[in-house]
């Protein structure tokens, strides 16, 4: 079976409207396509079907949904990696709505590009990469000093980037936090994955319609028994130092990934049952597994490490984690810790040369400062809150406006997570009571401008596994108070609930910089306090926060999770996937849920899988391991000087060609 790279199949993975801005709306039980929450992502594997996965993926071919049946793929939760993020702008990801402001039309580039080696001698001399240590990204901005902070950040942004590059060929992007690492096996959060999407090609890529297409591998052949995958690398694929990308790199990367000493919880779960990786020749490698699992090809949405540079070294402390060797369209030229990362064209990239000569990725955690930078031209794109999006639309009515807004769906949900190791959160009835204390409908109406919907679990509407018959827990303070009383948590003289000597008081950790996230946290705090639950809000630098969450070292956290086209829930919810093995940082344990997830890993029939997913969703609904909050629409502001900006249910950047296809048309501000 074969996938065609960018030829249109009869059935498309996610239908796009005629304006080509985003996927069309599909009504499923009144729910949205899902939400990524304002900065968080996780990815998983592909849907199962009778007969298994695609047999062969070759250069010039695409696979509509990771299957062979070309059914519409509604969802994203994939095998390539998973990402988390803050709840930045009120409308982060969600429904399949058309955009008020249409994207500038652009020819659609080929998924893989035309590979042609370039002479290493053409590489610009004298450009060196500089690395620095990460620094805290700042504390939450108080109302009285927010304007001053935004102005200071704007001055800082405007002062960056005067390096002599043609202003017409520079794109200024926002990073919502400082990356912890650029090692693709260790990366877990949005800022890291945004950079990696521009500097590292995957063995196989998602395209904007959630089809698997060739990446570094010009072909991917799955065996008839679904237990082995053979990858043929593109001729001419090179690292930025001019050395070829080889089968040794494939073997080394996979073996490093499955090594238990590598802290790669976002990817290792998809390689369970790994048997061996072997080099067949210089450009061909085979990866074999002991068992067959549906959707496993999506696990190879995987960037590679240069074996020659990493072999025998500590992957967690290697200097290349901040000074990576690129095999993608851009390479890292400079990294100013806490401020920006500069990317320039990679002259050794064998694909089509990107239009922008340089990308300046500027670390701006505060949403107000980012919006001011966007309006003045110091940034070319940024996530928007509902109010910011409305302002962009009002000003966009002026023919001379420099900005337009985008709205697009991403499969995700926001949540308030609890550590089940804390005795406060060990009982399902207590967690359900906390959810019933949160007025999600009011939050959706007042903070999200009516563009969010209460989530009923970890499978958002739009995924084929979503069960619309499961109703979200209602806002019911009286029922919640009764449940807390029955659990032994009764109000004490000071008004805080206690069970024996255990006070119902805990700390909520969250990433700093998002006004919306702070407002949601404060709203929940007030609701909890009214019923005797004391929650302290503790904003943190984004990199430190995600490190804390990945390790499971928190009491409660406020986050969002984005999903890939295959709804494998095992990495986040199976008891075997607690840190450091996986993403179950809540330490949720349910033998019943484990058994269903284990059965799903052996089920290739789509309808049987659908029934099992529905059963699993009901188990998770009753257990309420976290408070599932919302599915939210994404709002984005983009400079009109950028052409070729396309969207997908996995965002602006994490598909191919993504942001590498953006074309600066004209400058609106000095660079």
C-alpha positions in Angstrom: 0.0 0.0 0.0 1.3 3.4 -0.9 0.9 7.0 0.2 1.1 9.9 -2.3 3.0 12.9 -1.0 0.8 15.7 -2.0 -1.6 14.3 -4.5 -5.2 14.6 -3.4 -6.8 11.3 -2.4 -10.5 10.8 -2.8 -11.0 11.0 1.0 -8.9 13.7 2.8 -7.7 13.3 6.3 -9.2 16.6 7.5 -11.3 18.6 4.9 -10.2 22.2 4.4 -12.6 25.0 3.5 -12.2 26.8 0.2 -10.3 29.7 1.8 -7.5 27.2 2.7 -7.1 28.7 6.1 -8.1 25.8 8.3 -10.0 22.5 8.5 -13.7 22.7 7.9 -16.1 22.4 10.8 -17.5 19.0 11.5 -20.3 18.8 14.0 -19.9 15.9 16.4 -22.2 15.9 19.3 -22.0 19.7 19.5 -18.3 19.6 20.4 -15.3 21.3 19.0 -12.4 19.7 17.3 -10.5 20.0 20.4 -8.0 22.3 22.0 -4.5 22.5 22.7 -5.0 24.7 25.6 -2.6 27.7 25.0 0.6 26.0 24.7 0.6 22.4 25.5 1.0 19.4 23.3 1.3 15.7 23.4 1.3 13.3 20.5 0.5 9.6 20.1 -0.3 7.1 17.4 -2.6 6.3 14.5 -6.1 4.8 14.5 -6.3 1.1 14.0 -8.1 -0.8 11.2 -8.6 -4.3 10.1 -5.5 -5.4 8.2 -3.2 -3.0 10.1 -1.2 -0.1 8.9 0.1 1.1 5.6 2.3 -1.3 3.8 4.6 1.1 2.0 5.2 4.8 2.2 7.4 6.1 -0.6 8.7 9.4 -1.9 6.0 11.2 -3.8 3.3 9.5 -1.7 1.1 10.3 1.2 -1.0 8.3 3.6 -4.3 10.1 4.4 -4.7 9.0 8.0 -1.9 6.6 8.8 -4.2 3.7 7.6 -4.8 2.2 4.3 -8.5 2.9 4.0 -8.4 6.7 3.4 -11.1 7.3 5.9 -11.3 10.9 7.3 -9.0 11.3 10.2 -10.6 13.4 12.9 -8.0 13.8 15.5 -4.5 14.0 16.6 -2.6 12.2 19.2 0.5 10.8 17.8 3.5 8.7 17.9 6.0 11.4 17.2 6.2 13.0 20.6 4.0 14.9 23.0 4.0 18.5 24.1 2.6 20.5 26.9 1.9 24.2 27.1 0.3 26.9 29.1 -3.3 28.1 28.6 -2.2 31.3 26.9 -4.7 33.1 24.8 -8.3 32.4 25.8 -9.0 30.7 22.5 -6.2 28.4 22.0 -7.2 25.5 19.9 -10.5 24.1 18.9 -13.4 24.1 16.6 -13.1 23.9 12.8 -14.1 27.5 12.1 -13.2 29.6 9.2 -11.1 32.6 9.8 -12.5 36.2 9.8 -9.3 37.2 8.1 -8.2 35.0 5.3 -4.6 33.9 5.0 -2.6 35.1 2.0 -2.9 32.3 -0.6 0.3 30.5 -1.5 1.2 27.6 -3.8 1.3 24.4 -1.9 4.9 23.1 -1.6 5.7 19.5 -2.0 5.8 17.5 1.3 9.4 16.4 1.0 11.0 19.0 -1.2 13.3 18.3 -4.1 16.5 17.0 -2.6 19.7 18.3 -4.1 23.1 18.3 -2.2 24.8 21.6 -1.9 28.5 22.2 -1.8 29.8 22.5 1.7 32.1 25.3 0.6 29.0 27.5 0.1 28.4 27.6 3.8 28.8 31.2 5.1 32.0 31.5 7.0 32.4 33.2 10.3 28.9 32.4 11.7 29.2 30.6 15.0 26.6 29.3 17.3 26.7 30.5 20.8 25.0 28.8 23.7 24.1 30.1 27.1 22.4 28.8 30.2 18.7 29.1 30.6 17.5 31.8 33.0 14.2 32.3 34.7 11.6 33.8 32.4 10.1 36.2 34.9 7.4 36.4 37.5 3.7 37.1 36.9 3.1 40.8 35.9 1.1 42.8 38.4 -1.7 45.0 37.0 0.1 48.3 38.0 3.3 47.4 36.2 2.0 45.4 33.2 2.1 48.4 30.8 5.7 49.1 31.9 6.7 45.5 31.5 5.2 45.3 28.1 6.9 48.5 27.0 10.3 47.2 28.3 9.8 43.9 26.5 8.9 45.7 23.4 12.1 47.9 23.5 14.1 44.7 24.1 12.5 43.1 21.0 12.9 46.1 18.8 16.6 46.2 19.7 17.2 42.7 18.7 18.3 41.4 15.3 20.1 44.3 13.7 22.6 42.0 12.0 22.7 43.2 8.5 20.3 40.6 7.1 17.8 41.9 4.5 14.7 43.0 6.5 12.5 41.6 3.8 13.9 38.1 4.5 13.7 38.0 8.3 10.8 36.4 10.1 10.3 37.3 13.9 8.5 34.5 15.8 7.5 34.2 19.4 8.6 31.5 21.8 6.3 31.4 24.8 9.1 30.1 27.0 12.8 29.3 27.0 13.5 25.8 25.6 15.1 23.4 28.0 16.9 21.5 25.3 17.1 21.0 21.5 17.8 17.3 21.8 14.7 15.8 20.0 14.6 12.8 22.3 14.4 14.9 25.4 12.1 17.7 24.1 8.6 17.8 25.7 7.3 21.3 25.4 6.1 23.7 22.7 9.1 26.1 22.6 11.5 23.1 22.0 9.3 21.5 19.3 8.8 24.8 17.5 12.6 25.1 17.0 13.1 21.4 16.2 10.4 21.6 13.5 12.6 24.0 11.6 16.0 22.4 12.2 15.3 18.7 12.1 13.4 16.6 9.6 11.6 13.5 10.9 11.8 10.1 9.3 8.2 10.5 8.3 6.2 13.7 8.7 2.6 14.8 9.2 1.2 17.1 6.5 -1.4 19.8 7.2 -4.2 17.3 6.7 -2.7 14.8 9.1 -1.5 12.5 6.5 1.9 10.7 6.9 4.3 11.8 4.2 8.0 11.1 3.5 10.5 13.0 5.6 14.2 12.1 5.9 13.1 8.7 4.7 12.1 8.6 1.0 10.2 5.3 1.7 8.9 3.4 4.7 7.9 -0.2 4.3 5.9 -2.0 7.0 6.0 -5.8 7.0 2.9 -7.9 6.5 3.0 -8.9 10.1 3.3 -5.3 11.3 6.4 -6.0 13.3 9.2 -4.4 11.2 9.7 -1.1 9.4 12.3 -0.6 6.8 13.4 3.0 6.0 15.3 4.2 3.0 16.9 7.6 3.5 16.9 10.3 0.9 19.9 10.5 -1.3 21.7 13.7 -0.5 20.3 14.2 3.0 23.1 15.9 5.0 23.9 17.3 8.4 24.9 21.0 8.5 28.6 20.1 8.7 28.3 18.4 5.3 28.4 14.8 6.5 25.6 12.5 5.2 22.6 11.4 7.2 23.0 7.6 7.3 21.4 4.4 8.6 23.9 4.5 11.5 22.0 7.7 12.7 18.7 5.8 12.5 20.0 2.8 14.5 21.7 5.0 17.1 18.7 7.3 17.6 16.2 4.4 18.1 18.6 2.5 20.4 19.2 5.7 22.4 15.5 6.3 22.6 14.7 2.8 24.1 17.7 3.0 26.5 16.1 3.3 30.0 18.8 5.8 30.9 17.4 8.3 28.4 14.7 10.5 29.9 12.4 10.3 26.9 9.0 9.6 28.3 7.2 11.4 25.4 8.5 8.9 22.8 9.6 5.7 24.5 6.1 4.4 25.1 5.6 4.0 21.3 8.5 1.7 21.1 7.3 -0.9 23.7 8.2 -4.3 22.4 11.3 -3.1 20.6 13.5 -5.9 19.5 16.3 -4.5 17.4 17.4 -1.8 15.0 19.8 -2.8 12.2 21.7 -1.2 9.4 21.0 -2.9 6.0 23.2 -0.5 4.0 24.4 3.1 4.2 20.9 4.5 3.5 18.7 1.7 4.7 17.7 0.7 8.3 15.2 -1.7 9.7 13.5 -1.5 13.1 11.8 -4.6 14.4 9.4 -5.3 17.3 8.4 -8.4 19.2 4.7 -7.6 18.8 2.4 -5.9 16.4 0.6 -2.7 17.5 -1.8 -0.6 15.4 -0.5 2.8 14.4 3.2 2.2 15.1 4.4 3.8 11.9 3.5 7.2 13.4 6.1 6.6 16.1 8.7 7.3 13.4 7.5 10.9 13.2 10.9 11.1 14.8 14.0 13.4 14.3 17.4 11.8 14.3 20.6 12.4 16.3 24.0 12.4 14.6 25.5 9.1 15.8 29.1 10.2 15.3 28.6 13.2 17.6 26.6 11.5 20.3 27.9 8.0 20.5 29.6 7.3 23.8 28.5 10.6 25.3 25.9 11.5 27.9 22.7 12.4 26.0 21.4 14.6 28.8 24.4 16.8 29.1 25.8 16.8 25.6 26.8 20.3 24.3 24.8 19.7 21.1 21.6 19.8 23.2 22.0 23.5 22.9 24.2 23.6 19.7 22.5 20.9 17.6 23.6 19.7 14.2 20.7 20.5 11.8 19.5 18.3 8.9 16.5 20.6 8.2 16.0 23.8 6.3 17.4 26.0 9.1 20.3 25.7 11.6 20.9 27.4 14.9 23.2 30.4 14.5 22.9 31.9 18.0 21.1 31.2 21.2 20.9 34.1 23.7 19.6 32.5 26.9 16.3 33.9 28.0 16.1 36.2 25.0 16.1 34.6 21.5 17.3 31.9 19.2 18.5 32.9 15.7 18.1 30.4 12.9 19.6 30.9 9.5 19.3 28.9 6.3 21.1 25.6 6.4 23.2 25.6 3.2 23.7 21.8 3.5 19.9 21.1 3.5 19.2 19.1 0.3 15.6 20.2 0.0 14.1 23.4 -1.3 15.7 26.5 0.1 13.3 28.3 2.5 12.2 31.8 1.5 13.2 33.5 4.8 16.9 34.0 5.1 16.7 34.2 8.9 14.2 33.4 11.7 14.4 35.3 15.0 12.6 33.2 17.7 12.1 35.6 20.6 11.3 34.5 24.1 8.3 36.5 25.2 6.4 34.7 28.0 4.0 37.6 28.8 1.0 37.7 26.5 0.5 41.5 26.9 4.1 42.2 25.9 3.8 39.8 23.0 0.7 41.5 21.7 2.3 44.9 21.8 5.3 43.5 20.0 3.0 42.0 17.4 1.2 45.3 16.8 4.4 47.3 16.4 6.0 44.8 14.1 8.6 43.5 16.5 7.0 40.1 16.2 5.3 38.6 13.1 3.1 36.1 14.9 1.8 35.4 18.3 -1.0 33.5 20.0 -3.9 35.8 20.9 -6.4 36.1 23.7 -10.1 36.5 22.8 -9.9 40.3 23.5 -6.7 40.6 21.5 -8.2 38.7 18.6 -11.2 41.0 18.6 -8.9 44.1 18.5 -6.9 42.6 15.5 -10.2 42.0 13.7 -11.4 45.6 14.3 -8.1 47.1 13.2 -7.9 44.6 10.3 -10.9 46.2 8.6 -8.5 49.0 7.7 -6.9 48.2 4.3 -3.6 49.4 5.7 -3.6 47.1 8.7 -0.5 45.1 9.1 -2.1 42.1 10.9 -4.7 39.4 10.3 -6.1 36.8 12.7 -6.3 33.1 12.2 -8.6 30.6 13.9 -7.9 26.9 13.6 -8.6 23.6 15.3 -6.1 21.6 17.3 -6.9 18.4 19.1 -6.4 19.1 22.8 -7.9 19.8 26.1 -7.0 21.9 29.2 -6.9 20.4 32.6 -6.2 20.9 36.3 -3.9 18.0 37.2 -3.5 16.4 40.6 -0.7 14.2 42.1 -2.4 11.0 43.2 0.6 10.5 45.6 -0.9 13.3 47.7 -3.5 11.9 50.0 -5.8 14.9 49.2 -6.3 13.6 45.7 -6.1 9.8 46.1 -9.9 9.2 45.9 -12.0 9.6 42.8 -15.0 11.0 44.6 -12.8 13.9 45.9 -11.4 14.6 42.4 -15.0 14.6 41.0 -16.1 17.0 43.7 -13.3 19.4 42.8 -14.4 19.3 39.2 -18.0 20.1 40.2 -16.7 23.1 42.1 -15.4 24.7 38.8 -17.9 26.6 36.8 -16.6 25.7 33.4 -19.5 27.2 31.5 -19.0 30.6 33.0 -15.2 30.4 32.4 -16.0 29.5 28.8 -18.4 32.4 28.4 -16.4 35.2 30.3 -12.8 34.3 29.8 -12.9 32.5 26.5 -15.6 34.7 24.9 -17.9 31.8 24.3 -15.4 29.8 22.2 -14.6 27.0 24.8 -16.6 24.0 25.7 -16.4 21.8 28.9 -14.3 18.7 28.1 -15.7 15.3 29.0 -12.3 13.6 29.1 -9.0 13.2 27.4 -10.4 12.4 23.9 -11.6 15.7 22.4 -14.4 16.0 19.8 -13.0 15.5 16.4 -11.2 12.3 17.2 -12.9 9.2 15.8 -12.7 7.7 19.3 -14.6 10.5 21.0 -17.8 9.4 22.8 -20.3 12.3 22.7 -22.7 10.5 25.0 -20.5 11.1 28.0 -21.7 14.3 29.7 -19.1 16.5 31.4 -19.5 16.7 35.2 -21.8 19.6 36.0 -21.1 22.6 38.1 -22.8 21.6 41.3 -21.3 23.1 44.5 -23.9 21.4 46.8 -23.2 17.9 45.4 -19.5 18.6 45.6 -19.7 19.7 49.3 -21.7 16.6 50.1 -19.1 14.4 48.5 -16.3 16.1 50.4 -18.2 15.7 53.6 -18.6 12.0 52.9 -14.9 11.6 52.2 -14.3 13.0 55.7 -13.2 16.5 54.7 -15.3 18.7 56.9 -15.0 22.4 57.5 -12.9 23.4 60.5 -13.3 26.5 62.7 -11.1 28.6 60.3 -13.3 27.5 57.4 -10.8 25.1 55.7 -11.8 21.5 55.3 -9.9 18.9 57.3 -9.8 15.1 57.7 -8.2 14.5 61.0 -5.0 16.5 60.9 -4.9 16.7 57.1 -5.9 20.2 55.9 -7.4 20.5 52.4 -4.7 23.0 51.3 -2.3 22.6 48.4 -0.2 24.5 45.8 -1.1 24.9 42.2 2.0 25.2 39.9 1.6 26.9 36.6 3.8 28.5 33.9 4.2 32.3 34.2 3.3 34.8 31.5 -0.3 34.0 30.5 -3.0 36.4 31.7 -5.7 33.9 30.7 -4.1 31.1 32.7 -3.7 33.4 35.7 -7.4 34.4 35.5 -8.6 30.8 35.2 -6.4 29.8 38.2 -7.8 32.7 40.2 -11.4 31.9 39.3 -10.9 28.3 40.4 -9.2 29.4 43.5 -12.2 31.5 44.5 -14.6 28.6 43.8 -12.5 26.2 45.9 -12.2 28.7 48.8 -15.9 29.1 49.0 -16.2 25.4 49.8 -13.3 25.3 52.2 -10.5 24.2 49.8 -7.4 26.3 50.1 -5.3 26.5 46.9 -2.2 28.7 46.6 -1.2 29.7 43.1 2.6 29.5 42.3 3.7 30.8 38.9 7.0 29.5 37.6 9.4 30.0 34.8 8.2 27.8 31.9 11.3 25.6 31.6 11.4 25.0 35.4 7.7 24.3 35.4 7.7 21.7 32.7 10.7 20.0 34.3 8.7 19.8 37.6 5.7 18.4 35.8 7.6 15.9 33.8 9.1 14.5 37.0 5.7 14.4 38.7 7.0 16.7 41.5 3.9 18.9 42.0 0.7 18.9 44.1 -1.5 20.3 41.3 -0.8 21.9 37.9 -2.7 23.8 35.3 -1.9 22.8 31.7 -3.1 21.8 28.3 -2.4 18.7 26.3 -2.4 18.4 22.5 -2.9 15.2 20.7 -1.7 13.5 17.5 -3.9 11.7 15.0 -3.8 8.4 16.8 -5.6 8.3 20.1 -3.3 6.0 22.1 -3.9 7.1 25.7 -1.3 4.7 27.2 1.6 7.2 27.6 -0.4 9.5 29.8 -2.8 7.2 31.7 -1.3 3.7 32.0 0.2 2.8 35.4 3.4 1.6 33.7 4.0 5.1 32.3 4.6 7.0 35.6 7.9 9.1 35.6 10.5 8.5 34.4 8.9 5.9 32.0 6.2 8.1 30.5 3.8 11.0 30.9 1.6 9.7 33.6 3.0 12.4 35.9 -0.3 12.3 38.0 0.6 8.7 39.1 -2.9 7.6 38.1 -3.3 3.8 38.6 -6.3 1.8 37.5 -6.1 -1.9 36.8 -9.3 -1.7 34.8 -8.1 1.2 32.6 -4.7 -0.6 32.2 -6.5 -3.8 30.9 -8.5 -1.8 28.3 -5.4 0.0 27.1 -3.5 -3.3 26.8 -6.3 -4.7 24.8 -6.3 -1.7 22.5 -2.6 -2.3 21.8 -3.6 -5.6 20.3 -6.7 -4.6 18.4 -6.5 -3.7 14.7 -10.2 -3.6 13.9 -11.5 -0.1 13.9 -15.0 -0.7 15.2 -13.7 -2.9 18.0 -11.2 -0.2 18.9 -14.0 2.4 19.0 -15.9 0.3 21.5 -12.8 -0.1 23.7 -12.1 3.6 23.6 -15.6 4.3 24.6 -15.3 1.9 27.6 -11.9 3.5 28.5 -13.4 7.0 28.3 -16.1 6.0 30.7 -13.6 4.6 33.2 -11.6 7.8 33.0 -14.7 9.9 33.4 -15.7 8.1 36.6 -12.2 8.2 38.0 -11.6 11.9 36.9 -7.8 11.5 37.4 -7.6 15.3 36.6 -10.2 17.9 36.3 -10.8 18.0 32.5 -11.6 21.6 31.8 -12.1 22.8 28.2 -11.7 22.3 24.5 -10.9 25.7 23.2 -10.5 27.4 19.8 -7.1 28.7 18.9 -6.6 32.4 18.0 -3.4 33.6 16.3 -2.3 37.0 15.0 0.0 37.0 11.9 1.6 39.8 10.0 0.2 40.4 6.6 3.8 40.6 5.4 3.9 36.8 5.7 2.6 34.6 2.9 2.3 30.8 2.9 1.0 30.6 6.5 -1.1 27.5 6.7 -2.8 25.8 9.6 -3.6 22.2 10.7 -5.1 20.5 13.7 -1.6 20.3 15.1 -0.9 24.0 14.8 1.2 26.3 12.6 4.5 24.5 12.9 4.4 20.8 13.7 3.5 19.6 10.2 5.4 19.6 7.0 6.3 22.1 5.6 4.9 24.2 8.3 6.7 27.5 9.1 9.6 26.6 6.8 7.2 27.5 3.9 6.4 31.0 5.3 7.5 33.8 2.8 8.2 37.3 3.9 6.6 39.7 1.4 7.5 43.0 2.8 8.7 44.5 6.1 6.4 46.6 8.4 9.1 47.4 10.9 12.9 47.7 11.0 14.8 44.5 11.8 
